[in-house]
Structure formats: C-alpha cells, structure tokens
Amino acid sequence: MSDVFRIGLIGCGTIGQGVVRIIQAEAGEIERKTGVRLELARVVDKDPAQAAKVDVPAALVSTNAADVFNDKTINVVIELVGGTTIAKDFVLAALSAGKSVVTANKALLAKHGKEIFAAARRNSCCVAFEASVGGGIPLILPLRTGLIANRINAIYGILNGTCNYILSEMDQKGKSYAAALSEAQAAGYAELDPTLDVNGTDTAHKLAVVASLAFCCDVDFGALHIEGIDQLDAIDLAAGKELGYVCKLLGIAQRTSDGISLRVHPSFVSRKHPLASTGGSFNAISVYGNWVGHTLFFGRGAGSKPTASAVVADIVDIAIGNAGRTFTQCRMLGDVTAPPKYVPMEQLRSRYYIRLEVVDRPGVMAMVTKIFGDRQISLKAVTQHESAAAASDGSAMVVVLTDVAQEGQVQAALKEIGSLDIVREAPVMIRVVEEHEEYPT
C-alpha cells in the first residue's frame, strides 16, 4: 500500500499547469520510486479556465483559496501566484493551517523569507523553494545538503534567462538591445513588461535567496547593489569582444575578510571563463567551496517544464519527510541566523572596461590619463577607434582597460572625466570579472 499525499495548488498559470501535467503523467513512476502517491486535491485560480486547459476535473477547481486552507485532508500547499502581497497572505494562511508550503516565489522569499520561515517553525511545518532559483536546476538542495561540509566562498550566477538571451543575441549577432529584446518577447523569453528582468531585480531576488543559504545569514535585500542591462550598447559588447570578453549579467556573492559583497551588474568575463559559453535562455551558477572547489550548475533557468520539475521534486521531498527534517535541523535560513556585515560597493576591487567619446585633438589622452593616475588607477590598455560620429563632429572613441582598482576611485575619476568639455557623452563603465580563485590561501 502506498501513502497518498494530497496537494492543494494555488495558481494554475504557466508553471501551475506544468505541475498538473507532471502529476498526471508521472504519479505512477513517482509512486514506484518512493512509495508515495501524489494526488491533486484542489486547484485554485481566479480564472477556472486555466485549470480546464490541463483537464483538471471541475469538481477540484475553485476560485477561493480558503478551500485549500480549510481542507484538513490536504498535506501541502503549492503557491504559484507570484508577487509579494496576496502570495504572502496565502503562504502565511497555509502555514497557520499547519500545511507545509512549496513555492517558486523568489521575490517573496527575498523580501519576506525571515517572516515566512519563522511562521513555518511556529506551526511545525516547512517551506521548500527549489524552484525559486534557477528553474529546473537543482541548486537549493545542494547548498543545504550536498555542499554542507563546505564554507562557501563565492557564487557567480547567470540567473535570468531573458537577459542572457538578449546579451547572447547582441554578442553573437551584433543586434541592438532594443532589437534583441523585441525578439526575446516574440520568442516568449521575455514578458511584455520585462522591467524586473532587464533592470536586474529578478536576478537580485534570486541572489538574495542563495546568498542567505550559502553564507548562513539573514540577507537584507536592500543591501544589494543592482544594475541591469537596459542601458547597454552593442558598441561596448563589440569592443569587449575584441578584447576577448563576453558580457553577462551576473549575480555575485563573495565572502571577504571585511564581510560579504552582494551585487548584480553587467560583467565582462573572459571567453575562456566557464560562464562565457552559457548562451540563450540557459542559466549557470558557479559555486566555490573551500573543500569541493569550483562546482558549476547549468540548465534551463525558467519555463513551465523545468520549473514545474523543481516544484514536484519539492513536493516529493516533503512527502517522504526529508524536507521537514532538513528545514528543522539545518540552521541556515534567515529566521535563525544573524545579519551579515556588508562590504560597501565603493570598496570593491575589480578591473574595469571604460569607453569614452572625446574630441579628437592633441592633449586629450594626457588629460584623461592624468585623472586616472591621480587616483592610483593603473591602465592596462588604451585603444582609440574612429567614432561613428567622427565624420560630423571630429570625435573619437577611446576604450580603456584598467588594472585592479577600487570602485570608489574609478567612479570619482569617471565623474571628473565626464565633466570635461572634451567629453562628448557620459563615460561607459563595465566591470571585468576574473575567475574566482578555487582554493584561496
């Protein structure tokens, strides 16, 4: 005899429909592997037609979430509504009713995880959230169990498929940002309103979730430095390509002697870097542990099938008892850990790519290099290209590659350079990210 595990699903959109399809197709195989029979007990959506798309029996469909919370036979609640308002209410109501929760909601966990995890403990429940980061890529479980012997030193992640698709098109085909975004929307890789993706917020939500686990601390989402790709120009990606770099939007979490650095920004990485070959809508996350060294997690970072796969994995993990034990035993989540010390962005040390549009006349470069020199910023390379506007206004495009320098000094230098009357446009800066040292001394 198999144990029956009854599921209440709230939100039957793209991912929710994927969950239903997996349960319909794979319940028998899951039962064979685990001895647990997954059974869909209730599906809630404001639009019942959504559930009808995947042949959910009408008797199981509701528009009232209370039908899930009040059903004592339901063992777990799946929250796939999204957002941080009504979704939070649903999650807290489920926990209050004594039901464990599975969610793919990275924004909710990044902003309210501490409160939600505490509520779960009070009610002897658990929260599982593998699908919140990296779609179908197993990442949360490895951080909590498989890499438990390690002190995680750094995480470098391509965590947003929309941005990665756009940047891949710009890099490989020379498309403008606007053209690449339009194509991503037509292909279904970008929302009609892609703001949270392209401005870096989605990546930051995911980084906050994984950083809290990796560094066993209560991460404040407001402490993250966030930049997106919406201001990038194909000119810079082409110039970077000449230098041997590819541009990626990275979520970076680093442990240093002064605290932790959490940041999201466009980054130039060497074409030999493991993340450089991750193209299209794929995600890839490099995790560096003090014993295991460099591990790389790669796969589909979004979409109905991959994300639903991770949701169902969490359901099974709860059903067989592993998730509850891990949640209770491991002291890694924000409600039972302390806030970290953050390294201010201005203290970051990095190499920098800088593009300047300047008047093409003698003495200009001497003025620019003096400003860098005054701030102890060493230049590794300086190249001059004919500007697209050169024929009309006599300007030149100058690309500067610095040695390792402090962010605050670089920003100050760029502010001063930008104020010069020889500069046609605001300077462009992209950080150059080196591969992390595998076993720091």
C-alpha positions in Angstrom: 0.0 0.0 0.0 1.3 3.5 -0.9 0.8 6.6 1.1 -1.4 9.2 -0.5 -0.1 12.7 -0.4 -2.8 15.3 -1.2 -1.9 18.6 -2.9 -3.6 22.0 -2.9 -2.4 24.1 -5.8 -2.9 27.9 -5.8 -2.1 29.5 -9.2 -2.7 27.5 -12.3 -0.8 29.6 -14.8 2.2 28.5 -16.9 4.1 26.8 -14.0 1.0 25.6 -12.3 -0.2 23.9 -15.4 3.2 22.3 -15.7 2.9 20.9 -12.2 -0.5 19.4 -13.1 0.8 17.8 -16.2 3.8 16.2 -14.4 1.5 14.8 -11.7 -0.9 13.5 -14.3 1.9 11.9 -16.3 4.4 10.8 -13.6 2.4 10.0 -10.5 2.8 6.2 -11.1 6.5 6.5 -11.7 7.0 8.6 -8.6 4.9 6.1 -6.6 7.1 3.3 -7.9 10.3 5.2 -6.8 9.1 6.5 -3.4 6.0 4.6 -2.3 4.1 7.9 -2.2 1.1 8.5 -4.4 0.7 12.2 -5.3 -2.9 13.3 -5.6 -4.2 16.6 -6.8 -6.9 17.5 -4.3 -7.7 21.1 -5.2 -6.7 23.7 -7.8 -7.4 27.4 -7.1 -7.2 30.1 -9.7 -9.1 33.3 -10.2 -9.8 32.1 -13.7 -11.2 28.5 -13.7 -10.5 28.2 -17.4 -6.8 27.9 -16.6 -7.3 24.6 -14.9 -9.5 23.4 -17.7 -6.5 23.8 -20.1 -4.9 20.8 -18.4 -8.0 18.8 -17.8 -8.4 19.3 -14.1 -11.8 17.9 -13.1 -14.3 20.7 -12.5 -15.1 19.3 -9.0 -11.5 20.0 -7.9 -11.4 23.6 -9.2 -12.1 26.7 -7.1 -11.6 30.4 -7.1 -11.4 30.6 -3.3 -8.0 29.8 -1.6 -9.8 29.2 1.7 -11.0 25.9 0.2 -7.4 24.7 0.3 -6.6 26.0 3.8 -9.7 24.6 5.3 -9.4 21.1 3.8 -7.8 19.0 6.6 -7.0 16.2 4.1 -4.6 18.4 2.1 -1.0 17.8 3.1 0.9 20.5 1.2 0.1 23.9 -0.5 1.8 24.9 -3.7 1.9 28.7 -4.1 2.4 29.8 -7.7 0.6 33.1 -7.7 3.8 35.3 -7.7 4.3 38.7 -6.2 4.8 39.7 -2.6 1.3 40.8 -1.5 -1.5 38.2 -1.9 1.0 35.4 -2.3 2.4 36.3 1.2 -1.1 36.1 2.6 -1.7 32.7 1.1 1.6 31.3 2.3 1.1 32.5 5.9 -2.5 31.2 5.9 -1.3 27.8 4.7 1.3 27.6 7.4 -1.2 28.8 10.0 -3.4 25.9 9.0 -0.5 23.5 9.6 0.3 22.8 6.0 3.8 22.9 4.5 4.4 25.1 1.5 6.2 24.7 -1.8 6.9 28.0 -3.7 8.8 29.3 -6.7 8.4 32.8 -5.5 11.9 34.3 -5.2 10.7 37.9 -4.7 8.6 36.8 -1.7 11.5 34.9 -0.1 14.0 37.7 -0.8 11.8 40.3 0.9 9.8 38.3 3.5 11.7 35.0 3.9 12.6 35.6 7.5 8.9 36.1 8.5 7.7 33.1 6.4 10.3 30.7 7.7 9.6 31.8 11.3 5.9 31.1 10.7 6.7 27.7 9.4 8.7 26.8 12.5 5.9 28.0 14.8 3.4 25.8 13.1 5.8 22.7 12.8 5.7 23.0 9.0 8.4 23.6 6.4 8.9 25.7 3.3 10.5 24.2 0.2 11.7 26.5 -2.6 14.0 24.7 -5.1 12.1 26.3 -8.0 12.7 29.9 -6.8 16.2 30.0 -8.2 17.5 28.5 -11.5 14.2 27.0 -12.7 14.8 23.3 -13.0 18.5 23.4 -12.0 19.0 21.7 -8.6 20.7 24.3 -6.5 18.9 24.9 -3.2 19.2 21.3 -2.1 22.9 21.0 -2.9 23.6 24.2 -0.9 21.7 22.8 2.1 23.0 19.2 2.0 25.4 18.2 -0.8 27.8 21.1 0.0 27.2 21.2 3.7 30.8 20.3 4.5 32.0 23.4 2.7 32.5 27.0 3.6 31.1 28.7 0.5 33.4 31.5 -0.6 31.7 32.8 -3.7 28.8 32.4 -6.1 28.7 33.8 -9.6 25.4 33.3 -11.4 23.7 33.8 -14.7 20.3 33.8 -13.1 18.0 35.4 -15.6 17.3 33.7 -19.0 15.7 36.8 -20.5 18.9 38.9 -20.0 21.1 36.1 -21.1 19.2 35.6 -24.3 19.3 39.3 -25.1 23.1 39.6 -24.4 23.7 36.4 -26.4 21.9 37.9 -29.4 23.8 41.2 -29.0 27.2 39.4 -28.7 26.8 36.8 -31.4 24.7 38.6 -34.0 25.5 42.3 -33.3 21.9 43.2 -32.6 21.0 46.3 -30.7 19.5 46.0 -27.2 16.1 47.1 -28.5 16.1 44.6 -31.4 17.2 41.7 -29.1 14.6 42.5 -26.5 11.9 42.6 -29.2 13.0 39.2 -30.5 13.0 37.8 -26.9 9.5 38.9 -26.4 8.3 37.4 -29.7 10.0 34.1 -28.8 8.4 34.0 -25.4 11.7 34.5 -23.5 10.7 38.0 -22.2 7.5 39.4 -20.7 5.6 42.2 -22.4 6.8 44.3 -19.5 10.4 43.0 -19.0 11.4 45.6 -16.4 12.1 43.3 -13.5 14.2 41.1 -15.7 16.3 43.7 -17.6 16.8 46.1 -14.6 18.4 43.3 -12.6 15.8 43.0 -9.9 14.8 39.4 -10.7 18.5 38.4 -10.6 18.9 40.2 -7.3 15.9 38.4 -5.8 17.5 35.1 -6.6 20.9 36.1 -5.4 19.5 37.2 -2.1 17.9 33.7 -1.6 21.0 31.7 -2.5 23.4 34.1 -0.6 21.4 33.6 2.6 21.9 29.9 2.3 25.5 29.9 1.1 26.6 32.3 3.9 24.1 31.2 6.6 22.9 34.7 7.2 19.9 37.0 7.2 20.3 38.9 3.9 18.7 42.3 3.6 17.5 42.7 0.0 18.0 46.4 0.3 21.8 45.9 0.8 22.3 44.5 -2.7 23.9 46.7 -5.4 21.7 46.3 -8.5 22.3 47.3 -12.1 20.6 45.9 -15.2 21.3 45.5 -18.9 18.8 48.1 -20.2 21.5 50.8 -20.7 24.0 48.6 -22.6 25.1 49.4 -26.1 26.1 47.0 -28.7 29.2 49.1 -29.3 30.6 48.1 -25.9 29.8 44.4 -26.4 31.7 44.6 -29.8 34.6 46.4 -28.2 34.7 43.8 -25.4 34.7 41.0 -27.9 37.8 42.5 -29.5 39.5 42.3 -26.1 38.4 38.7 -25.6 35.4 39.2 -23.4 31.7 38.4 -23.4 29.1 40.4 -21.4 26.9 38.6 -18.9 24.5 39.9 -16.3 25.9 38.3 -13.1 24.6 37.9 -9.6 27.8 37.8 -7.5 28.1 36.9 -3.8 31.6 36.9 -2.3 32.9 36.3 1.1 35.8 38.6 2.1 37.7 39.3 5.3 35.6 42.5 5.6 32.2 40.9 5.1 30.1 39.8 2.2 29.8 41.5 -1.2 26.4 41.2 -2.9 25.9 42.7 -6.3 24.2 42.4 -9.6 25.6 44.1 -12.7 26.7 43.5 -16.3 30.1 42.0 -16.4 32.8 41.3 -18.9 34.1 37.7 -18.5 36.9 36.1 -20.5 35.7 33.8 -23.3 37.6 31.1 -21.5 35.5 31.5 -18.3 33.1 28.6 -17.6 30.2 31.0 -17.7 31.0 32.6 -21.0 29.7 29.7 -23.1 26.3 29.8 -21.4 24.1 31.2 -24.2 20.5 31.8 -25.0 17.9 31.4 -22.2 20.1 29.0 -20.1 21.2 29.7 -16.6 24.6 28.7 -15.0 25.8 29.2 -11.4 29.4 28.8 -10.3 29.7 27.9 -6.6 33.1 27.9 -4.9 33.5 25.8 -1.7 36.7 25.6 0.4 36.8 21.8 0.1 34.9 21.0 -3.1 36.5 23.8 -5.1 34.6 25.0 -8.2 31.2 23.4 -9.0 29.0 24.5 -11.9 25.2 24.2 -12.0 23.8 24.5 -15.5 20.4 24.1 -17.2 17.1 25.6 -18.1 16.5 28.5 -15.7 12.8 29.1 -16.4 9.8 27.8 -18.3 6.9 25.6 -17.4 8.5 22.2 -17.6 11.8 22.9 -15.9 10.3 25.0 -13.1 7.4 22.5 -12.6 10.0 19.7 -12.3 11.6 21.5 -9.4 8.2 22.1 -7.7 7.3 18.5 -7.9 10.7 17.5 -6.6 10.0 19.7 -3.5 6.5 18.1 -3.1 8.1 14.6 -3.0 10.8 15.8 -0.7 8.2 16.9 1.8 6.1 13.8 1.3 8.9 11.4 2.1 9.9 13.5 5.1 13.3 14.8 4.0 12.3 18.5 3.6 10.8 18.7 7.0 13.9 17.3 8.7 16.2 19.5 6.7 14.2 22.6 7.5 14.1 21.8 11.2 17.7 20.7 11.6 19.7 23.0 9.4 20.3 26.4 10.9 20.9 28.2 7.6 17.8 30.3 7.0 17.1 34.0 7.8 14.9 33.4 10.8 17.6 31.6 12.7 20.7 33.4 11.5 22.2 36.8 12.1 22.6 39.7 9.6 26.0 39.8 7.9 28.4 42.6 7.6 28.2 44.0 4.1 31.2 45.3 2.0 30.2 48.7 0.6 30.2 48.8 -3.2 32.8 51.6 -3.3 35.3 49.3 -1.6 35.0 46.7 -4.4 38.3 45.9 -6.2 38.0 45.0 -9.8 39.3 45.6 -13.3 37.2 48.0 -15.5 36.4 48.5 -19.1 35.7 52.2 -19.8 34.6 53.8 -23.1 35.0 57.5 -23.7 33.7 59.6 -26.6 36.1 62.5 -26.7 37.2 65.3 -29.0 39.9 64.1 -31.3 42.7 66.6 -30.7 46.2 66.6 -29.2 46.5 66.5 -25.4 43.1 64.8 -24.7 44.5 61.5 -23.7 47.1 63.2 -21.4 44.2 64.9 -19.6 42.4 61.6 -19.2 45.3 59.5 -18.1 46.3 62.2 -15.6 42.9 61.9 -13.9 43.3 58.1 -13.6 46.9 58.5 -12.4 45.9 61.0 -9.7 43.6 58.3 -8.2 46.2 55.5 -8.4 44.4 53.7 -11.2 46.8 51.8 -13.5 45.8 51.4 -17.1 46.5 48.0 -18.8 45.4 49.1 -22.3 44.2 52.2 -24.2 42.9 51.9 -27.7 41.4 54.5 -29.9 38.7 53.8 -32.5 37.1 56.2 -35.0 33.7 57.2 -33.6 30.6 56.7 -35.6 30.1 60.4 -35.3 33.7 61.2 -36.3 32.9 62.5 -39.7 30.5 65.1 -38.4 32.0 66.3 -35.2 35.6 65.1 -35.1 35.2 62.8 -32.1 37.0 59.6 -31.2 36.0 56.6 -29.2 38.6 55.6 -26.6 38.5 52.3 -24.8 40.4 52.0 -21.6 41.1 48.7 -19.7 42.3 49.3 -16.1 44.3 47.1 -13.8 42.7 46.2 -10.5 41.4 49.3 -8.9 39.0 50.4 -6.2 35.4 51.1 -7.3 35.1 54.4 -5.4 38.3 55.8 -7.1 37.1 54.7 -10.5 33.7 56.3 -10.0 35.3 59.5 -8.9 37.6 59.5 -11.9 34.7 59.0 -14.3 32.8 61.8 -12.7 35.7 64.2 -13.2 36.3 63.0 -16.8 32.6 63.3 -17.6 32.7 67.0 -16.5 35.4 67.9 -19.0 34.4 69.8 -22.1 36.4 67.4 -24.3 34.0 64.6 -23.5 31.0 64.2 -25.8 29.0 61.6 -23.8 28.9 60.3 -20.3 31.6 57.6 -19.8 30.5 54.0 -20.0 31.9 51.5 -17.5 31.6 47.7 -17.3 33.3 45.7 -14.6 35.7 43.0 -15.7 35.2 39.8 -13.6 38.0 37.4 -13.2 37.5 33.7 -12.5 37.4 33.2 -8.7 40.4 31.6 -7.1 39.4 28.0 -6.5 41.2 27.4 -3.2 42.1 30.8 -1.7 45.1 30.8 0.6 
